[in-house]
Amino acid sequence: MICSCNECHIKKIFFESLLDKDDLEKYCNAKSEQLIPAGTTIINEGDEIKSFKYLYKGLIKLYRTNKDGTQQIISFGKPMDFVSIHNIFSQKKYNYSVTTLEESKVCRFDMSAIEELIRSNGVFAQKILETTNATSNKILTSSLNLISKSMYGKVASVLLFFLDDVFMSNEFDLPISRKEIAQYTGLSIETVIRVISTFRSDGLIKVYGKRIEIIDRESLEAIFEHS
């Protein structure tokens, strides 16, 4: 298999780590790709870590299951994110689950090949460490933002995330349910529904089933910043 993905973060890290052609081919051959339907769990909490996973296309949610069986969504992953970056180098088993929110393409690298490269190539190890820290900081920042926000600010943050970071469009099909918004923000489903209804009645958004159109972005951003 040839590393031919045009916009691939892991490929960029390989090249920046000054791998020669033979080494690059070796790690490309250690890669497999899989197209996964929406709603498929690709990592179960407690699974043994056997591969290094990378999201090339699609959208995923990372979550943990509480003792009462409810889910707490940790974060959402979009293309170019490392699905399994969070604890693969510190633990033997995953401490979270990952499910696709839409059809996704996931690249898998043999874990032993990645570990060998980390041991033998300091530049590559540094790049992976930088990526790990950036991912952790992103999740931490999002979590701290949610904690400090009112119910309106929390729901606004979710809508702005999909607007700015995922779809880059004022109109999109919301890929998560009201229940999943509640699992991410810590609100009740009823509160999420009420906030979305308020945004709609105030003219900030239009809602057509799962279709969301952002009408007043500035007001939505102001709510996120100040409430």
ZARO-562426 format. One record per residue (C-alpha): residue number from 1; residue in one letter; chain; x negated, z, y. Coordinates in nm, 4 decimals, padded with zeros to 6 digits, m for minus. Each point is the difference from the previous one (the first is absolute). Layout:
 num residu chaine        x        z        y
 NUM      a      A        X        Z        Y
...
end
This chain:
 num residu chaine        x        z        y
   1      m      A  00.0000  00.0000  00.0000
   2      i      A m00.1333 m00.0976  00.3441
   3      c      A  00.0535  00.2307  00.2997
   4      s      A  00.1977 m00.2518  00.2018
   5      c      A  00.2477  00.2248  00.1854
   6      n      A m00.0349 m00.0978  00.3646
   7      e      A  00.1019  00.3283  00.1635
   8      c      A m00.1093  00.2673 m00.2443
   9      h      A m00.1452  00.3321  00.1156
  10      i      A m00.1736  00.0717 m00.3299
  11      k      A m00.1622 m00.3454  00.0093
  12      k      A m00.1204  00.0734  00.3532
  13      i      A m00.1514  00.3278 m00.1187
  14      f      A m00.1742 m00.1830 m00.2858
  15      f      A m00.1554 m00.2515  00.2401
  16      e      A m00.0941  00.2639  00.2583
  17      s      A m00.1731  00.1958 m00.2775
  18      l      A m00.2452 m00.2881 m00.0438
  19      l      A  00.0876 m00.0731 m00.3605
  20      d      A m00.1799 m00.3027 m00.1372
  21      k      A  00.1936 m00.2839 m00.1622
  22      d      A m00.0417  00.1307 m00.3551
  23      d      A  00.1174  00.3499  00.0926
  24      l      A  00.2957 m00.1381  00.1955
  25      e      A  00.1053 m00.2134 m00.2941
  26      k      A m00.0327  00.2995 m00.2318
  27      y      A  00.2412  00.2106  00.2037
  28      c      A  00.2365 m00.2893  00.0583
  29      n      A  00.0201 m00.0416 m00.3758
  30      a      A  00.0862  00.3696 m00.0274
  31      k      A  00.3127 m00.0644  00.2084
  32      s      A  00.3496 m00.0746 m00.1291
  33      e      A  00.3058 m00.0857  00.2049
  34      q      A  00.3612  00.0844 m00.0759
  35      l      A  00.3222 m00.1032  00.1765
  36      i      A  00.2326  00.2991 m00.0173
  37      p      A  00.3780 m00.0005  00.0675
  38      a      A  00.1554  00.2255  00.2625
  39      g      A  00.0918  00.3469 m00.1221
  40      t      A m00.2797  00.0166 m00.2575
  41      t      A m00.2045  00.3182 m00.0333
  42      i      A m00.3644 m00.1044 m00.0290
  43      i      A m00.1492  00.3507  00.0073
  44      n      A  00.1591  00.3122 m00.1452
  45      e      A m00.1024  00.3437  00.1184
  46      g      A m00.2210  00.1443 m00.2743
  47      d      A m00.1190 m00.3387 m00.1303
  48      e      A m00.3665 m00.0253 m00.0903
  49      i      A m00.1965 m00.2015  00.2555
  50      k      A m00.1383 m00.3064 m00.1778
  51      s      A m00.0132 m00.2651  00.2702
  52      f      A m00.0560 m00.0539  00.3720
  53      k      A  00.3195 m00.1507  00.1450
  54      y      A  00.0337 m00.2072  00.3148
  55      l      A  00.3218 m00.1312  00.1582
  56      y      A m00.0485 m00.3666  00.0868
  57      k      A  00.3657 m00.0827  00.0687
  58      g      A  00.3202  00.1989  00.0349
  59      l      A  00.1012  00.3527  00.0918
  60      i      A m00.0168  00.3318 m00.1853
  61      k      A  00.0877  00.3663  00.0415
  62      l      A m00.2203  00.2936 m00.1025
  63      y      A  00.1853  00.3175 m00.0915
  64      r      A m00.0054  00.3250 m00.1926
  65      t      A  00.2810  00.1481 m00.2070
  66      n      A  00.1070  00.3530  00.0849
  67      k      A  00.0874  00.2623 m00.2604
  68      d      A  00.3701 m00.0654  00.0533
  69      g      A m00.0501 m00.3695 m00.0787
  70      t      A  00.0304 m00.1244  00.3579
  71      q      A m00.2581 m00.2315  00.1507
  72      q      A m00.2169  00.0640  00.3053
  73      i      A m00.1343 m00.3288  00.1351
  74      i      A m00.3584  00.0367  00.1222
  75      s      A m00.0546 m00.3392  00.1571
  76      f      A  00.0677 m00.3715 m00.0247
  77      g      A m00.2631 m00.2567 m00.0962
  78      k      A m00.0191 m00.3570  00.1245
  79      p      A m00.2247 m00.2968 m00.0857
  80      m      A m00.3743  00.0700  00.0158
  81      d      A  00.0568  00.3663 m00.0871
  82      f      A m00.1773  00.1694 m00.2889
  83      v      A  00.2796  00.1270 m00.2228
  84      s      A m00.2144  00.2450 m00.1946
  85      i      A m00.2570  00.1038  00.2581
  86      h      A  00.1259  00.3528  00.0653
  87      n      A m00.1338  00.1994 m00.2935
  88      i      A m00.1679 m00.2379 m00.2436
  89      f      A m00.3492  00.1313  00.0706
  90      s      A  00.0885  00.3693 m00.0006
  91      q      A  00.2425  00.0337 m00.2913
  92      k      A  00.0635 m00.1467 m00.3437
  93      k      A  00.3749 m00.0334  00.0450
  94      y      A  00.2248 m00.1183  00.2812
  95      n      A  00.1739  00.2721  00.1989
  96      y      A  00.2603 m00.2392  00.1406
  97      s      A  00.2163 m00.2927 m00.1133
  98      v      A  00.0218 m00.3535  00.1390
  99      t      A  00.3037 m00.2305 m00.0133
 100      t      A  00.0394 m00.3501  00.1426
 101      l      A  00.2597 m00.0443  00.2746
 102      e      A m00.0102 m00.3787 m00.0266
 103      e      A m00.1655 m00.2521 m00.2278
 104      s      A m00.3700  00.0771  00.0210
 105      k      A m00.3318 m00.1334 m00.1225
 106      v      A m00.2431  00.2697 m00.1097
 107      c      A m00.3660 m00.0642 m00.0792
 108      r      A m00.1650  00.2282 m00.2540
 109      f      A m00.3725  00.0563 m00.0434
 110      d      A m00.1465  00.1697 m00.3019
 111      m      A m00.0768  00.3539  00.1142
 112      s      A m00.3354  00.0160 m00.1789
 113      a      A m00.1162 m00.3152  00.1828
 114      i      A  00.0888  00.1486  00.3399
 115      e      A m00.1685  00.3310 m00.0859
 116      e      A m00.3139 m00.1854 m00.1083
 117      l      A m00.0073 m00.1897  00.3282
 118      i      A  00.0432  00.3226  00.1994
 119      r      A m00.2957  00.1566 m00.1814
 120      s      A m00.2245 m00.3021  00.0423
 121      n      A  00.0955 m00.1265  00.3460
 122      g      A m00.0115  00.2453  00.2894
 123      v      A  00.1527 m00.2445  00.2479
 124      f      A  00.2988 m00.0567 m00.2271
 125      a      A  00.0376  00.3772 m00.0531
 126      q      A m00.0018  00.0544  00.3761
 127      k      A  00.2654 m00.2698  00.0539
 128      i      A  00.2233  00.1563 m00.2660
 129      l      A m00.0485  00.3435  00.1580
 130      e      A  00.0921 m00.1375  00.3425
 131      t      A  00.3131 m00.1579 m00.1462
 132      t      A  00.0949  00.3212 m00.1775
 133      n      A m00.0385  00.2014  00.3212
 134      a      A  00.1966 m00.2539  00.2040
 135      t      A  00.2848  00.0049 m00.2531
 136      s      A  00.0084  00.3799 m00.0103
 137      n      A m00.0079  00.0228  00.3809
 138      k      A  00.2862 m00.2471  00.0245
 139      i      A  00.2176  00.2060 m00.2335
 140      l      A m00.0955  00.3251  00.1748
 141      t      A  00.0785 m00.1413  00.3446
 142      s      A  00.3380 m00.1314 m00.1172
 143      s      A  00.0850  00.3342 m00.1604
 144      l      A m00.0940  00.1970  00.3119
 145      n      A  00.2052 m00.2373  00.2154
 146      l      A  00.3045  00.0498 m00.2190
 147      i      A m00.0323  00.3790  00.0021
 148      s      A  00.0000  00.0134  00.3795
 149      k      A  00.2933 m00.2376  00.0524
 150      s      A  00.3719  00.0579  00.0305
 151      m      A  00.2382 m00.1764 m00.2378
 152      y      A  00.0238 m00.2888  00.2480
 153      g      A m00.3761 m00.0308  00.0330
 154      k      A m00.0443  00.0041 m00.3778
 155      v      A  00.2438 m00.2828 m00.0653
 156      a      A m00.1391 m00.1950  00.2963
 157      s      A m00.3492  00.0292 m00.1517
 158      v      A  00.1212 m00.1569 m00.3254
 159      l      A  00.1659 m00.2935  00.1772
 160      l      A m00.3061 m00.0570  00.2195
 161      f      A m00.2295  00.0101 m00.3034
 162      f      A  00.1870 m00.2828 m00.1705
 163      l      A  00.0279 m00.1878  00.3289
 164      d      A m00.3668  00.0219  00.0992
 165      d      A m00.1987  00.0550 m00.3185
 166      v      A  00.1933 m00.1888 m00.2652
 167      f      A  00.2239 m00.2796  00.1285
 168      m      A m00.1265 m00.0552  00.3570
 169      s      A  00.3506 m00.1104  00.0924
 170      n      A  00.2919  00.1514  00.1902
 171      e      A  00.2328 m00.0908 m00.2869
 172      f      A m00.0624  00.0822 m00.3655
 173      d      A  00.1568  00.1168 m00.3226
 174      l      A m00.0727  00.3710 m00.0283
 175      p      A m00.1692  00.0307 m00.3413
 176      i      A  00.0857  00.3676 m00.0457
 177      s      A  00.3326  00.1766 m00.0332
 178      r      A  00.1398  00.2727  00.2247
 179      k      A m00.0849  00.2396 m00.2842
 180      e      A m00.3648 m00.1114  00.0036
 181      i      A m00.0158  00.0443  00.3777
 182      a      A  00.1226  00.3547 m00.0585
 183      q      A m00.2613  00.0558 m00.2727
 184      y      A m00.2732 m00.1127  00.2374
 185      t      A  00.1122  00.1808  00.3164
 186      g      A  00.1263  00.3220 m00.1595
 187      l      A  00.3486 m00.0536  00.1437
 188      s      A  00.3272 m00.0034 m00.1907
 189      i      A  00.1605 m00.3339 m00.0834
 190      e      A  00.2954  00.0911  00.2205
 191      t      A m00.2327  00.0623  00.2955
 192      v      A m00.1779 m00.3336 m00.0511
 193      i      A  00.3339 m00.1822 m00.0073
 194      r      A  00.1131  00.1833  00.3150
 195      v      A m00.3213 m00.0825  00.1901
 196      i      A  00.0155 m00.3687 m00.0939
 197      s      A  00.3657 m00.0052  00.1078
 198      t      A m00.0998  00.1566  00.3345
 199      f      A m00.2769 m00.2586  00.0517
 200      r      A  00.2548 m00.2733 m00.0705
 201      s      A  00.2697  00.1390  00.2324
 202      d      A m00.2603  00.0464  00.2757
 203      g      A m00.0964 m00.3662 m00.0266
 204      l      A m00.3550  00.0579 m00.1278
 205      i      A  00.0529 m00.1812 m00.3287
 206      k      A  00.2491 m00.2173 m00.1852
 207      v      A  00.0700  00.0622 m00.3666
 208      y      A  00.1296 m00.2582 m00.2457
 209      g      A m00.0134  00.1799 m00.3349
 210      k      A m00.3730  00.0178 m00.0777
 211      r      A m00.0783 m00.2339  00.2890
 212      i      A m00.1370  00.1756  00.3090
 213      e      A m00.0429 m00.1622  00.3407
 214      i      A m00.1929  00.1930  00.2648
 215      i      A  00.1748 m00.0609  00.3329
 216      d      A m00.1662  00.2552  00.2295
 217      r      A m00.3554  00.0548 m00.1207
 218      e      A m00.1096  00.1882  00.3121
 219      s      A  00.2710  00.2640 m00.0397
 220      l      A m00.0794  00.0357 m00.3698
 221      e      A m00.3682  00.0510  00.0824
 222      a      A  00.0920  00.2556  00.2693
 223      i      A  00.2063  00.1942 m00.2536
 224      f      A m00.2916 m00.0028 m00.2431
 225      e      A m00.2465  00.1155  00.2664
 226      h      A  00.2073  00.2685  00.1673
 227      s      A  00.2443  00.1413 m00.2548
end
